[in-house]
Amino acid sequence: MWWGFTWSFGSSERTVPTPTRTAPYLCLRRWTLRLSHGDESTILLPPGRAILPSRDEAQFMWTKGREAFSIQDTPPAGDAGLSSLHPPPRQIASLLYIMSATPLRPRDRAGRQKTTKSDMNTKKYLNLEYNNDAYRVEQMDEIKIYDYKKMDLRDAVVVEGFPSVGLVSTIVANYIVTVLNLDLLGVMDSPFFPTVSVIRGGEPFSPVRFYGGDIEPGRRDSKKIVVFLSEFQPPSTLIKGITTTLLDWAQDNRCAYLISPEGLIVERPEGLEVKEKLLFAIGSTEHVKETIQAKGIPIFQEGLISGIPGVLLNEGKRRNFDVFCILSETHENLPDARAAARIIEVMNALIPEMGLDPAPLYKEASVLEEKMKEYQKMSKPGGKRTTTPLPSMYG
């Protein structure tokens, strides 16, 4: 059994395009105060006048009351997956529901469905789930890109550098920005991003930013390249919002295509060493697939690609926008400059005018691998231990 008071505003029985004075009373947005006891609900105050645009859904509802469920209670029929929402017995609950302001579909504007007593409890639990979804929608809506410097980016190449396995994408992105001496063009920001400032050379930077410039510095008709860098790995709740924002921005600026470098974990017998590690590519469109085959790059045939690269491929296919995902076999828990160097070689094949030299990355990889071998020998029984730290170039 449940009882409590509910105060809400911004909801209505039906909606119209605009909250005009000539609209029928029931079409206007209203606020109400209700007393609920079990399955019964009583309106204590008459509905008030509209205070929000009628095209907006319910904006705010505050509920304070008492839940009388026992821990052994099960959700109503159809709510088996929401058992975690049952509070302990006699817990006083103060619930705050915030819902995004989005237009209702035309069919929803025709009127609201009446709720019968038999489905009131079910509706209560579904409201909690719906508000969680609205929270995720709000996260997507709140991810924005801010331009610091304007640049003509028609037919530009976009590279995403959000952290991946082996920090492969991060190493690739930082290497391109450094070698081509790209300018800071802007940032991607959201209230849901980490509240930090990255300090480099005495200057503050946002945790997600993007750089741009000429692929061939000094050449007037050079193609442009844009590189997105991130100092944090986004949680799963932000990935779709980030990819949607990124692709929207790329299409708005008429960029040619997007490249997503990614590390690939391959399970091998322990101690087995291979001379040539695996390298694949996959694309979102037939045009990308044909380009990959023309360059002689093996196509990734079976498996899962998660995170931002996976969503970029799916969204690129839906929009018919070219997305290249380059997969290079890598270490799972260590920065892998060698895997990054191999991706740079593939990018040189896709963008002949870029011509980046991967040698510094191979050199850095050799140094790191030698340090790791030395560290492993010292870690064995009888080995001499030292305090020599590992290189932290990409940490």
VEXDRENRO-23244 format. One record per residue (C-alpha): residue number from 1; residue in three letters; chain; x, y, z. Coordinates in steps of 0.25 Angstrom, whole numbers, always signed. Each point is the difference from the previous one (the first is absolute). Layout:
<rs>
i_aa_ch_c1_c2_c3
NUM_ala_A_X_Y_Z $
...
</rs>
This chain:
<rs>
i_aa_ch_c1_c2_c3
1_met_A_+0_+0_+0 $
2_trp_A_+5_+14_-3 $
3_trp_A_-5_+14_+4 $
4_gly_A_+5_+14_-2 $
5_phe_A_-2_+14_-6 $
6_thr_A_+4_+3_-14 $
7_trp_A_+2_+14_-5 $
8_ser_A_+2_+1_-15 $
9_phe_A_+0_+11_-11 $
10_gly_A_+2_+0_-15 $
11_ser_A_-9_-12_-3 $
12_ser_A_-14_+0_-7 $
13_glu_A_-11_-9_-5 $
14_arg_A_+3_+4_-15 $
15_thr_A_+9_+10_-7 $
16_val_A_-1_+10_-11 $
17_pro_A_+12_+7_-8 $
18_thr_A_+0_+12_+9 $
19_pro_A_-7_+4_+13 $
20_thr_A_-9_+11_-5 $
21_arg_A_-11_+6_+8 $
22_thr_A_-10_-5_-10 $
23_ala_A_+3_-14_+2 $
24_pro_A_-9_-9_+8 $
25_tyr_A_+3_+0_+14 $
26_leu_A_+3_-15_+1 $
27_cys_A_+11_+2_-11 $
28_leu_A_+8_+10_+8 $
29_arg_A_+11_-4_+9 $
30_arg_A_-5_-2_+14 $
31_trp_A_+6_-2_+14 $
32_thr_A_-6_-9_+11 $
33_leu_A_+1_-5_+14 $
34_arg_A_-4_-14_+3 $
35_leu_A_-2_-10_+12 $
36_ser_A_+3_-14_-3 $
37_his_A_-4_-12_+8 $
38_gly_A_+2_-14_-6 $
39_asp_A_-6_+0_-13 $
40_glu_A_-9_+12_+3 $
41_ser_A_+4_+14_-4 $
42_thr_A_-7_+13_+4 $
43_ile_A_+2_+14_-5 $
44_leu_A_+0_+9_+11 $
45_leu_A_+1_+13_-8 $
46_pro_A_-7_+3_-13 $
47_pro_A_+10_+0_-12 $
48_gly_A_+7_+14_-2 $
49_arg_A_+2_+7_-13 $
50_ala_A_+11_-3_-10 $
51_ile_A_+14_+5_+4 $
52_leu_A_+8_-8_-10 $
53_pro_A_+0_-1_-15 $
54_ser_A_-10_-10_-4 $
55_arg_A_+9_-7_-9 $
56_asp_A_+9_-4_+12 $
57_glu_A_-2_-13_+7 $
58_ala_A_-1_+0_+16 $
59_gln_A_+11_+8_+5 $
60_phe_A_+1_-2_+15 $
61_met_A_-7_-9_+11 $
62_trp_A_+3_-1_+14 $
63_thr_A_-5_-12_+9 $
64_lys_A_+1_-2_+15 $
65_gly_A_-6_-12_+6 $
66_arg_A_+1_-14_+7 $
67_glu_A_+2_-13_-7 $
68_ala_A_-5_-12_+7 $
69_phe_A_+6_-11_-9 $
70_ser_A_+7_-11_+7 $
71_ile_A_+14_-5_-5 $
72_gln_A_-6_-13_-5 $
73_asp_A_-11_+8_-8 $
74_thr_A_+1_-2_-15 $
75_pro_A_-3_+10_-10 $
76_pro_A_-13_+0_-7 $
77_ala_A_-2_-8_-13 $
78_gly_A_+9_+5_-11 $
79_asp_A_+10_+6_+10 $
80_ala_A_+9_-12_+3 $
81_gly_A_+12_+8_-5 $
82_leu_A_-2_+11_+10 $
83_ser_A_+0_-7_+13 $
84_ser_A_+12_+9_+4 $
85_leu_A_-9_+12_+1 $
86_his_A_-8_-6_+12 $
87_pro_A_+4_+8_+12 $
88_pro_A_+2_-6_+14 $
89_pro_A_-13_-1_+9 $
90_arg_A_-5_+13_+5 $
91_gln_A_+11_+8_-6 $
92_ile_A_-4_+15_-2 $
93_ala_A_+3_+4_-15 $
94_ser_A_+2_+13_-6 $
95_leu_A_+1_-2_-15 $
96_leu_A_+4_+11_-10 $
97_tyr_A_-4_-2_-14 $
98_ile_A_+6_+8_-11 $
99_met_A_-4_-2_-14 $
100_ser_A_+5_+6_-13 $
101_ala_A_-8_+10_-8 $
102_thr_A_-3_-7_-13 $
103_pro_A_-12_+1_-10 $
104_leu_A_-10_-11_+1 $
105_arg_A_-3_-8_-12 $
106_pro_A_-12_+4_-8 $
107_arg_A_-8_-13_+4 $
108_asp_A_+3_+4_+15 $
109_arg_A_-6_+14_-3 $
110_ala_A_-14_-6_-2 $
111_gly_A_-2_-3_+15 $
112_arg_A_+5_-8_+12 $
113_gln_A_-3_-14_+3 $
114_lys_A_-8_-2_+13 $
115_thr_A_+7_-8_+11 $
116_thr_A_-8_-11_+7 $
117_lys_A_+2_-5_+14 $
118_ser_A_+6_-13_-5 $
119_asp_A_+12_+6_-7 $
120_met_A_+2_+12_+10 $
121_asn_A_+12_-7_+8 $
122_thr_A_+6_-5_-14 $
123_lys_A_-1_+15_-5 $
124_lys_A_+7_+5_+13 $
125_tyr_A_+12_-9_-2 $
126_leu_A_+1_+2_-15 $
127_asn_A_+0_+15_+3 $
128_leu_A_+13_-2_+8 $
129_glu_A_+6_-8_-12 $
130_tyr_A_-4_+11_-10 $
131_asn_A_+6_+11_+8 $
132_asn_A_+13_-7_-1 $
133_asp_A_-1_-1_-15 $
134_ala_A_-3_+15_+0 $
135_tyr_A_+13_+2_+8 $
136_arg_A_+8_-7_-10 $
137_val_A_-7_+9_-11 $
138_glu_A_+3_+12_+8 $
139_gln_A_+15_-4_+0 $
140_met_A_+0_-2_-15 $
141_asp_A_-7_+14_-2 $
142_glu_A_+10_+7_+9 $
143_ile_A_+13_-4_-8 $
144_lys_A_+4_+11_-8 $
145_ile_A_+11_+5_-9 $
146_tyr_A_+6_+14_+2 $
147_asp_A_+9_+6_-11 $
148_tyr_A_+12_+9_+4 $
149_lys_A_+5_+2_-14 $
150_lys_A_-8_-1_-13 $
151_met_A_+6_-8_-12 $
152_asp_A_-5_-4_-13 $
153_leu_A_-1_-15_+2 $
154_arg_A_-7_-5_-12 $
155_asp_A_+5_-14_-5 $
156_ala_A_+9_+0_+13 $
157_val_A_+4_-13_+7 $
158_val_A_-5_-2_+14 $
159_val_A_+8_-9_+10 $
160_glu_A_-6_-4_+13 $
161_gly_A_+10_-2_+12 $
162_phe_A_-8_-4_+12 $
163_pro_A_+8_-10_+8 $
164_ser_A_-1_-15_-4 $
165_val_A_+7_-13_+3 $
166_gly_A_+15_+2_+1 $
167_leu_A_-3_+15_-2 $
168_val_A_+2_-2_-15 $
169_ser_A_-10_+11_-4 $
170_thr_A_+6_+10_+10 $
171_ile_A_+14_-3_-5 $
172_val_A_-4_+2_-14 $
173_ala_A_-8_+12_+2 $
174_asn_A_+11_+7_+8 $
175_tyr_A_+11_-4_-10 $
176_ile_A_-8_+6_-11 $
177_val_A_-2_+13_+8 $
178_thr_A_+14_+1_+3 $
179_val_A_+7_-3_-13 $
180_leu_A_-10_+9_-8 $
181_asn_A_+0_+11_+10 $
182_leu_A_-15_+1_+0 $
183_asp_A_-7_+12_+6 $
184_leu_A_-11_-1_+11 $
185_leu_A_-13_+2_-7 $
186_gly_A_-10_-2_+12 $
187_val_A_-5_-10_+11 $
188_met_A_-11_-10_+2 $
189_asp_A_-6_+3_+14 $
190_ser_A_-12_-5_+8 $
191_pro_A_-4_+1_+15 $
192_phe_A_+2_-15_+0 $
193_phe_A_+15_+1_-3 $
194_pro_A_+10_-1_+11 $
195_thr_A_+2_+13_+7 $
196_val_A_+15_+2_-3 $
197_ser_A_+9_+9_-7 $
198_val_A_+12_-6_-7 $
199_ile_A_+13_+9_+1 $
200_arg_A_+10_+0_-11 $
201_gly_A_+11_+10_+0 $
202_gly_A_-6_+9_+10 $
203_glu_A_-13_+0_-8 $
204_pro_A_-14_-6_+3 $
205_phe_A_-7_-9_-9 $
206_ser_A_-13_-7_+0 $
207_pro_A_+0_-16_+1 $
208_val_A_-6_-1_-14 $
209_arg_A_+5_+9_-11 $
210_phe_A_+3_+0_-15 $
211_tyr_A_+11_+5_-8 $
212_gly_A_+0_+3_-15 $
213_gly_A_+9_+4_-11 $
214_asp_A_+7_-3_-13 $
215_ile_A_+3_-15_-4 $
216_glu_A_+12_+6_-8 $
217_pro_A_+5_+12_+8 $
218_gly_A_+4_+12_-9 $
219_arg_A_-8_-4_-12 $
220_arg_A_-11_+9_-3 $
221_asp_A_-10_-10_-6 $
222_ser_A_+3_-11_+11 $
223_lys_A_-11_-8_+5 $
224_lys_A_-4_+2_+15 $
225_ile_A_+0_-10_+11 $
226_val_A_-7_+1_+14 $
227_val_A_+4_-8_+12 $
228_phe_A_-9_-2_+12 $
229_leu_A_+8_-3_+13 $
230_ser_A_-6_-4_+13 $
231_glu_A_+7_-1_+14 $
232_phe_A_-10_-10_+5 $
233_gln_A_-7_-13_-4 $
234_pro_A_-15_+3_-1 $
235_pro_A_-10_-9_+8 $
236_ser_A_-10_-8_-8 $
237_thr_A_-11_+10_+3 $
238_leu_A_+7_+11_-8 $
239_ile_A_+5_-7_-12 $
240_lys_A_-12_+1_-9 $
241_gly_A_-1_+15_+3 $
242_ile_A_+15_+2_-3 $
243_thr_A_-1_-7_-13 $
244_thr_A_-13_+6_-4 $
245_thr_A_+6_+14_+3 $
246_leu_A_+13_-3_-7 $
247_leu_A_-7_-5_-13 $
248_asp_A_-10_+12_+0 $
249_trp_A_+12_+9_+1 $
250_ala_A_+8_-7_-11 $
251_gln_A_-12_+0_-10 $
252_asp_A_-4_+15_+4 $
253_asn_A_+15_+4_-4 $
254_arg_A_-1_-9_-13 $
255_cys_A_+12_-9_+4 $
256_ala_A_+3_-11_-9 $
257_tyr_A_+1_-12_+9 $
258_leu_A_+4_-4_+14 $
259_ile_A_+11_-10_+5 $
260_ser_A_-1_-7_+13 $
261_pro_A_+13_-7_+5 $
262_glu_A_-2_-12_+9 $
263_gly_A_+8_-10_+7 $
264_leu_A_-3_-15_-2 $
265_ile_A_+2_-10_+11 $
266_val_A_+3_-14_-6 $
267_glu_A_+1_-12_+10 $
268_arg_A_+12_-8_-3 $
269_pro_A_+7_-12_+8 $
270_glu_A_+9_+6_+11 $
271_gly_A_+14_+2_-4 $
272_leu_A_-3_-1_-15 $
273_glu_A_+7_+11_-8 $
274_val_A_-4_+4_-14 $
275_lys_A_+8_+8_-10 $
276_glu_A_-12_+7_-6 $
277_lys_A_-11_+4_+8 $
278_leu_A_-14_+1_-5 $
279_leu_A_-6_+13_-7 $
280_phe_A_-14_+2_-6 $
281_ala_A_-9_+11_-4 $
282_ile_A_-15_+1_-2 $
283_gly_A_-9_+11_-5 $
284_ser_A_-14_+5_+1 $
285_thr_A_-3_+1_-15 $
286_glu_A_+2_-8_-13 $
287_his_A_+9_+11_-4 $
288_val_A_+9_-2_+12 $
289_lys_A_+0_-15_-2 $
290_glu_A_+5_+2_-15 $
291_thr_A_+11_+10_+5 $
292_ile_A_+5_-10_+10 $
293_gln_A_+0_-11_-10 $
294_ala_A_+7_+8_-10 $
295_lys_A_+11_+3_+10 $
296_gly_A_+2_-14_+3 $
297_ile_A_-4_+1_+15 $
298_pro_A_-7_-13_+6 $
299_ile_A_-14_+3_+3 $
300_phe_A_-5_-4_+14 $
301_gln_A_-10_-11_-2 $
302_glu_A_-5_-5_+13 $
303_gly_A_+0_+6_+15 $
304_leu_A_-5_+11_+8 $
305_ile_A_+5_+15_+0 $
306_ser_A_-5_+7_+12 $
307_gly_A_+0_+14_+5 $
308_ile_A_+1_+12_-9 $
309_pro_A_+6_-7_-12 $
310_gly_A_-11_-10_+0 $
311_val_A_-11_+11_+1 $
312_leu_A_+7_+9_-10 $
313_leu_A_-1_-12_-10 $
314_asn_A_-15_-3_+3 $
315_glu_A_-3_+15_-1 $
316_gly_A_+8_+2_-12 $
317_lys_A_-7_-11_-7 $
318_arg_A_-14_+5_+4 $
319_arg_A_+4_+14_-6 $
320_asn_A_+8_-5_-12 $
321_phe_A_+12_+8_+6 $
322_asp_A_+14_-6_-3 $
323_val_A_+7_-5_+13 $
324_phe_A_+13_-8_+0 $
325_cys_A_+3_-9_+12 $
326_ile_A_+15_-5_+0 $
327_leu_A_+2_-11_+10 $
328_ser_A_+15_-3_+4 $
329_glu_A_+3_-12_+9 $
330_thr_A_+5_+6_+14 $
331_his_A_+4_-2_+14 $
332_glu_A_-12_+0_+9 $
333_asn_A_+6_+8_+12 $
334_leu_A_+11_+8_-6 $
335_pro_A_+2_+11_-9 $
336_asp_A_+3_-6_-14 $
337_ala_A_+8_+10_-9 $
338_arg_A_+3_-12_-9 $
339_ala_A_-15_-2_-3 $
340_ala_A_-2_+15_-2 $
341_ala_A_+12_+0_-10 $
342_arg_A_-7_-10_-8 $
343_ile_A_-13_+8_+0 $
344_ile_A_+8_+12_-5 $
345_glu_A_+5_-8_-12 $
346_val_A_-14_-4_-4 $
347_met_A_-4_+15_+1 $
348_asn_A_+12_+3_-9 $
349_ala_A_-6_-10_-10 $
350_leu_A_-14_+6_+2 $
351_ile_A_+5_+15_-1 $
352_pro_A_+12_+0_-9 $
353_glu_A_+3_+14_+2 $
354_met_A_+1_-1_+15 $
355_gly_A_+13_-8_+0 $
356_leu_A_+3_-1_+15 $
357_asp_A_+13_-7_+4 $
358_pro_A_-4_-11_+10 $
359_ala_A_+15_-2_+3 $
360_pro_A_-1_+8_+14 $
361_leu_A_-11_-9_+4 $
362_tyr_A_+7_-13_-3 $
363_lys_A_+12_+5_+7 $
364_glu_A_-8_+4_+13 $
365_ala_A_-7_-14_-1 $
366_ser_A_+14_-7_+0 $
367_val_A_+5_+8_+12 $
368_leu_A_-13_-3_+8 $
369_glu_A_+1_-15_-4 $
370_glu_A_+14_-1_+4 $
371_lys_A_-4_+6_+14 $
372_met_A_-11_-10_+1 $
373_lys_A_+9_-12_-2 $
374_glu_A_+10_+6_+10 $
375_tyr_A_-11_+2_+10 $
376_gln_A_-5_-14_-2 $
377_lys_A_+14_-6_+2 $
378_met_A_+2_+8_+13 $
379_ser_A_-14_-5_+5 $
380_lys_A_+4_-14_-1 $
381_pro_A_+5_-7_+13 $
382_gly_A_+15_+3_+2 $
383_gly_A_-1_+12_-10 $
384_lys_A_+6_+13_+4 $
385_arg_A_-10_+11_+3 $
386_thr_A_+1_+14_-3 $
387_thr_A_-9_+13_+1 $
388_thr_A_+2_+4_-15 $
389_pro_A_-14_+5_-4 $
390_leu_A_-6_-4_-13 $
391_pro_A_-1_+11_-11 $
392_ser_A_-13_+9_+2 $
393_met_A_+0_+7_-13 $
394_tyr_A_-15_-5_-3 $
395_gly_A_-4_-1_+15 $
</rs>
